[in-house]
């Protein structure tokens, strides 16, 4: 097995970051394709009736996928700490491939009845298991193979590829919308997106087999405590920090979407805003290598607490594309203070023998409880005529994270990665 040397060439570092990132992109494409195309396939998996009820059902299944992420963070995080980062990354993309294939091939409710939503739930469970492990292992791998002075920059590519996966999903949606009618999209066009995802995941399975293992993991091969829950329990403060770090960022990231605009226009707005968001990630990551992680986190916390309600309130009343784009982009610029460095900050908290498990489990629990339910909670408040209450809920979550940022240490100057 080839191992990345601590003082290896920058070219080797870049090659491994790219290999890991391409797989991350495909994983998140598969994950976000569900959200992008849910408006089209909701009627296929659930009985005919109120469209809002169908969307609530698909949102509930979306949340079910999130609930599997803690299990994925635990199982695949433990697997990554015990068997290696490369092995865990390959396994996670295999699970994602199966999940996407099930969604692509499942007949409609009209054909097989209740078996349709059951298979949809099964597919989403596999995808949730996959991304629960993917986040932790990807964050760990990128932090361990990165050059010490550029960890913020290289680790930011986790959200570059995470968001690029969402962009590709939106891009596929936009292309299909140009060539297929709405009726064709709802009848069979949406299946194309999941066939693409399953095919891409199979390609990534092959690519990841050629990835280098990290030198940090190789040093821990004989450690009997690697990947154990007992070892994780020796770091309760760090686990709680991950929860606090994640809460505001994940809710804010999943919240900034447009409303009262037709589906085709929404796709273009999301695509343009997220494309600019992708560009910001490595810039902010590189900035954190110079000034530290906490200033960026504090900036997100302060701006997110103060600006979320005004931004979302205005966005909810906006029916024109360009103002909606500017509002969404404003929210994403604020969230960049969290997204660009969240992976490296968490990785810098834990020792190598439990890094993937330590990053993955508390993160996935937080995302499952708060991020995965954000869409469902927002729809519930909207249906109840209390949409503005949700905006304050988001701001409150960011405020809690701000308090955590204010008291935590600067991880770039006191990184466990430098002690391993």
N, C-alpha and C positions, 0 to 999 in steps of 0.2 A: 504493500500500500504506500502510495506517495504521500509524503507529509510536507506541509508548508513550514519552512524553516523560519525561525523568529526574525532573522535578518535577511530573509529572502528578497529577491528583486521586486521592485514595484510592479513590473510587468506581470509577474506571477500572481501578485495580490489582485491586480485588476482582472486577470483571467478568471480567478476563482470567484471574485465578486460578481462578475458578469454571469458565470455559470449558475451561481446560486440565485441571482436576480431574475434570470429568464424563467426559471421554475416558479419563483414567487409570483411573477406576472401571470403565468398561466393559471396557477391556483386561484388567484384573486379574480381573474377573468371569470372562471367557473362560478365562483361565489357570487359575484355581482351580476352575472347574467340572469340569475334568479330575480333580482330586484328590477333590472332593466326591462325584462320581458313579462313580469307578473301581470301587468295590465292586459296582456294578450292571452296568457294561458290560464288565468283565474277561472274563466268559464269552462275550460276543458276538464278541470279536476274537481269541480264542485257543482252541485245541482243548480239548474237555472233559477234565477230570481233576482233579487236586488244586487246591483253591481257593487255597491258599497259593502254589502255583506260578503260577497265573493272576495273582494280585496282584503277585508278583515281576516278572512280565512287564510289567504295566502300570506298575509302579514304574521298571522299566528304561527304558521309553518316556518316562516323565516325566523321567528323567535325560537322555535323548537330547535332549529339548527344551531343557534347561538348557545342553547342550553347544553349541547353536546361538546361545546368548545372546552369547558373545564376538564371533561373526561379526556379529550384529545390532548390538552395541555399536560395532563398528568401522565397518560400512557405513553404518548410520543416524546414528551419531555424526559421521562424516565428512560425510555428507549434510547434517546439521543445521548444521555449522560452515561449510559451503560454500554451501548453498542456503537456509538459514533454519530456525528452530525450528518455525515453523508448517507448512512443507512436510514436514518429517521426522515430525512428530506425525500428520499426515494419512496419510502413507504407512504408518506403523506400524499404525494402526488398520485400514487396508485389508487388510494382511497377516493380521491377527488375524481379520477377518471371513471370509476365505477358509478359514483353518484350522478355525474352528468349524463352518462350513458343510460341510466335508468330513467331519468327525466325525459330524455330525448325519445325513448322507445315506448314509454307507458301509454296505452290507449286512453281515450277520454272516459269521463264518467258515464256518458251515454252508452258506451260500449261495454264497460266492465263494472259499472256501478261503484260501490264503496271501495273496491280494490284500487281505484285510481288515486284517491287522496292518501290511502295507506302507503302505496308505492312512492308517492311524492314525499311523504314524511320519512320513509326509509332512506330515500336518496338524500334528503336534507340532513338526516342524522349522520350519514357517511361524510357528507361535505363539512358538517360542523366538526366532526372528529378530525378531519383532515386539516382544516385551517387552524384548529386549536393547537395542533402540533406544529404546523408550518410556521406560525408566528414565532413561537418560542425558539425553535431550532434555527430558523433563518436569522433571527436577532442574535442568537448565540454565535452562529457560524460567521456572520459578517463582522461581528466585534472581535472575534478571535483571529481571523485572517487579515484584518486591516492593519496598516502601519500605525504604530502607537500615536504618532503626531497627527494622524488623519482619520481617527476612528469616527469622529462625528460626521465627517464628509462621507466616508464609505458606508457607514451604517444608515445614513439618510436614504440610501438607495432601496431600503426596505419599503419605505413609503412611496418612493418614486415608482417602484414596480407594483406595489399594492394599488396605487392610484392609476398607474398605466393599465393594469388589468381592468379597472373600472372604465377607463377610456376606451379600451378595445371593445368591451361589452357594449358601450354606448355607440361606438363606431359601427359595429356590426348591426346594431339596431337602426341607426341612421341609414345605412346602405340598404337594408332590407325594406325600410319604409319607402325608399325611393323606387323600388322595383315591384313591391307587392302592395295590393290594396289592404285596407284594414281587415276586410273579411278573410283574405288569404293569410294575413298575419295571425289572426285568431284561430283559423282552422288548422294550419300546418306550418306557417312560416317561422314561428317562434322555435320550433324544434331544430331548425338549422343552427341556431346559436349554441345549443347544447351538444350537437354533433361536433361542431368546431372545437368546443371545450374539451370533449372527451379525446378527440384526435390529438390536440395540442398536449394534453396531459401524458399521453402515451409517448410522444416525442421527448418530452422532458424526462420521463422515466429513464430513457436511454442516455440522455445528456448527463443526468446526475450520477450515473454509474461511473463517469470519468472524472468526477470532482476530487480534488485533494482533500484529505482529512486535515484538521487543524492540529498544530503542534501542541496546543494547550490540552486537547483531549488525549493525545498520545502519551503525555506525561502522567495522566491519571489512570492509565489502563489497569494498573495493579491496585488501585485504591478500592478497598472493600466497601467504602461508604458512598461510592458514586451512584447517583440516581436514587438514593433511598429517601423515603419520607422522614425517617428519623434524622437524617442529616439536614433536611430542609427545616425541620422544627427547631434547629439550632439558630435559625435566622428569622425570628418572628418579626423584628422591627423592619427588616428589609422587605418581607412579604407584605406588611401593612403599607410600606412606602409605595410598593408597586400598585396596590389598590388605590391609594390616594393620588398617585401620579396619573393613573388611567382614567379615573371617574369623569372628570370634566372634559378631557380631550375626546374620549370615545363618544360621549353623548353629543358634544358639539359637532363632531365630524359627521355623525349620522343624521344630524338635524338640518343642516343647511341645504335645503332643496327648494325648488320653485313651486308656485301654486297658481291656480286660475289661468293657466295657459295651456293651449292644446299640446298633446303628447309629443308631436313632432318638434315643436318649438322648444319644449322643455329639454329634449335630447340635445339640441344644438347648444342651448345655454349651459347645460351641465358639461358638455364636451369642452367648450371654450374655457370655462372657468377652471375645470380640472386640469386642462393642459397647462395653464399658467401656474396652477398650484404645483404641478410636477416640477416645473422649472425652479420654483422657489426652494424645494426641499434640499438639494445639495448645497445651495448658496447658504441657507440657514445652518445646515450641518457643518459646513466649513467655518462659518462664523463662530459656532460653538467651540471649535478647536482653538480659536483665538481668545475668546472672551469668557469661555465657560458655558456650562449647560443651564445653570440657574437663571441668568439674565433672560434667556429666551423663554423659559418656563414662566417666570414672573410676568413677562410681557404678555404672554397668552392669558395668564390668570387675571390680570388687571383689566385688559381690554375685553376679554370674554365676559367677565362679570358685568362690566358697565355697558357694553355695546350689544349684547345678545338680544335683549328685549326690544330695543329700538329697531335693530336690523330685521328680526323676524316679524315684528308687527308691521313694518313697512312692506316687507316681502309678501306677507299674506294678503295685502291689499293691492299688490302690483299685478297688472294684467298685460303690461308691455314688456317685450323681450329685453331690450337694452338695459332699462333700469333694474330688471330682475337679475340680469347678468352681473351688474355692478354690485348689487347687494349680496349676491351669493359669493362673488369673488372677495368682497370685503370680509365676509365671515371666514372664508378659507385662508385668507392672509393671516388673520388672527390665529386660527387653529394651527398654522405652520409652526408657531413657537413651541407647540407640543409634538406634532407629528414628525418633524424633521429629526428630533433627537430622542424620542421616547424609547426606541429600541436600545440605543447605546447606554442611556442612563440606567435602565433596568439591568442590562448585562454587566455594568460596572459595579453593581451592588453585590453580586454573588460569586463565590469561588467556582472554579471549573467543574468540580465533581457534582455540583447540583445547579449549574448555571441555567441549563435549558429548562429543568423542572421549576426552578425558582422564578424564572422569568415567565414561564408559560402558565402555571396553575393559578396564581393570584390574578394575573392579567386576564386570563380567560374567564375566571369567575366574575370579575368586574364587568367585562364586556357582555357576558351572558345576561347578567342581571340588569344592567343599565343600557348598554349599546343595543343589544338584541331586541329589547322591548321598546326602544325609542319610537320606531315607526308605529307600533301598535298603540302605544300610549298617546301619540300625537293624533292618530285617527280617532281614538276613543274620545278625546277631549273635543275634537272637531265635530264629531257626530253629536256630542252632548251640548254643543253651542258654547263651549268654554275654551276655544283655541288659545287664547292669550294666557291661560293658566299654565299651559305647557311651556311657553316661552320663559316664564319665571322659574319653572322647574329646571330648565336647561341652565339658566344663569346661576341658580343655586348650586348645581353640580359643579360648575366651574369655580365658584367661590370656595367650595370645600377643597378642591385641588389647589387653589391659590394658597390656602392656609398651609397645606403640606409643603408647597414649594418654598414658602417663607421660612420654614424651620429645618429643611433638609440640608445636608452638606453638599458641597460642590464635588460631584463625583469624578470630574475630569482630573482634579488635583489629588484625589484620594481613591483611585480606582483599584479594585481587587484584581483586575486584569493585569496590572503591573506587578502584582505580588505572586501570581501563579508561575 
